[in-house]
Amino acid sequence: MSSAVATIVKVMAFSVAFSIVIKYGLPLLPIPHTNAMALLLVILPTCILGTLLGIRSRTIASTK
């Protein structure tokens, strides 16, 4: 049970740290306020995650 609690605490700590970076760090970056940039920022995480999951799926399938 302590392993599950440790994992939850780690995820929550990462989430808090990431939220602080987003709130206070990202406004310092000179990102243009355009529709194309907004679309890119919305779609990019999904594409990255899909690519990583696809690579993982292929490596798991090739080891069987």
C-alpha positions as CSV (number, residue, x, y, z in Angstrom):
1,M,0.0,0.0,0.0
2,S,2.9,2.4,0.7
3,S,4.0,2.0,-2.9
4,A,0.6,3.3,-4.2
5,V,0.7,6.2,-1.7
6,A,4.2,7.1,-2.8
7,T,3.2,7.1,-6.5
8,I,0.2,9.3,-5.8
9,V,2.4,11.8,-3.8
10,K,4.9,11.9,-6.7
11,V,2.2,12.5,-9.3
12,M,0.7,15.3,-7.1
13,A,4.1,16.9,-6.5
14,F,4.9,16.8,-10.2
15,S,1.4,18.3,-11.0
16,V,1.9,21.2,-8.5
17,A,5.4,21.9,-9.9
18,F,4.2,21.8,-13.5
19,S,1.3,24.1,-12.6
20,I,3.6,26.6,-11.0
21,V,5.9,26.6,-14.0
22,I,2.9,27.2,-16.3
23,K,1.5,30.0,-14.2
24,Y,4.7,31.9,-13.4
25,G,7.2,30.8,-16.0
26,L,5.4,30.7,-19.3
27,P,4.2,34.3,-19.3
28,L,7.9,35.3,-19.4
29,L,8.4,33.6,-22.8
30,P,7.8,35.7,-25.9
31,I,5.1,33.5,-27.5
32,P,3.1,35.3,-30.2
33,H,-0.7,35.5,-29.5
34,T,-2.0,34.1,-32.8
35,N,-4.6,31.5,-33.8
36,A,-1.9,29.3,-35.3
37,M,0.1,29.2,-32.0
38,A,-3.0,28.4,-30.0
39,L,-3.9,25.5,-32.3
40,L,-0.3,24.3,-32.1
41,L,-0.3,24.4,-28.3
42,V,-3.6,22.5,-28.2
43,I,-2.7,19.8,-30.7
44,L,1.0,19.2,-30.0
45,P,0.6,17.4,-26.6
46,T,-1.8,14.9,-28.2
47,C,0.5,14.3,-31.1
48,I,3.5,13.8,-28.9
49,L,1.6,11.3,-26.6
50,G,0.2,9.5,-29.6
51,T,3.6,9.1,-31.1
52,L,5.1,7.8,-27.8
53,L,2.3,5.4,-27.3
54,G,2.6,4.1,-30.9
55,I,6.4,3.6,-30.4
56,R,5.8,1.7,-27.2
57,S,3.1,-0.4,-28.8
58,R,5.4,-1.4,-31.6
59,T,8.3,-2.3,-29.2
60,I,5.9,-4.4,-27.0
61,A,4.5,-6.2,-30.1
62,S,7.9,-6.9,-31.5
63,T,9.1,-8.6,-28.2
64,K,6.3,-11.1,-28.2
